[in-house]
């Protein structure tokens, strides 16, 4: 059973470009979480999605950031018009259900904005 | 709002020795979960151990054990017989058990553990 798959592993974008980060949850998992890790810091919650629904986006910046988890295909975290401050590692985690299920994390995507 | 504090940015231990990593948290909730995650240089987040707040017994996973002091809101991780492969960043995390909340984890800032041969 493959784990949580994130791609790309590394992504370099120039200021003003768009970044698209993909996450395929573990098989059978319908809950996806996105976290951001700035250098030398812990992970910060961004958004929680179930299939076709955003459940909690309290950690998402109000502008330029969006996330989706369609019925078919991976979850996508999209960052428009990237700025240097967006440089970070972005982690996806999945779980099979709400409550009492441990989160399984992917290896993250390191975004570098030049 | 809940917060998690790890006051030790770096710790070191000799191989085969024991080390304890500290974590304190702040919450007004009575039911919650606490976790320790390990992040090696590969960046993967690996669950080390988990504790349910309603359980008085401290969780144990092989060489890893916790000292959970609910009244003091303290959740330290003890690593016994340290191995070179234990070297990593360790994150303490909190998750509410309230049904109205999502499963989001609140992380501390981490402790970097070095293991010397």
Interface residues (C-beta under 8 A of the other chain):
Chain A: X31 X33 X35 X40 X41 X42 X43 X44 X45 X48 X55 X56 X59 X89 X91 X93 X95 X98 X99 X101 X102 X103 X105 X106 X107 X108 X110
Chain B: X4 X35 X37 X42 X43 X44 X45 X46 X47 X50 X91 X97 X99 X102 X103 X104 X105 X106 X107 X108 X109 X110
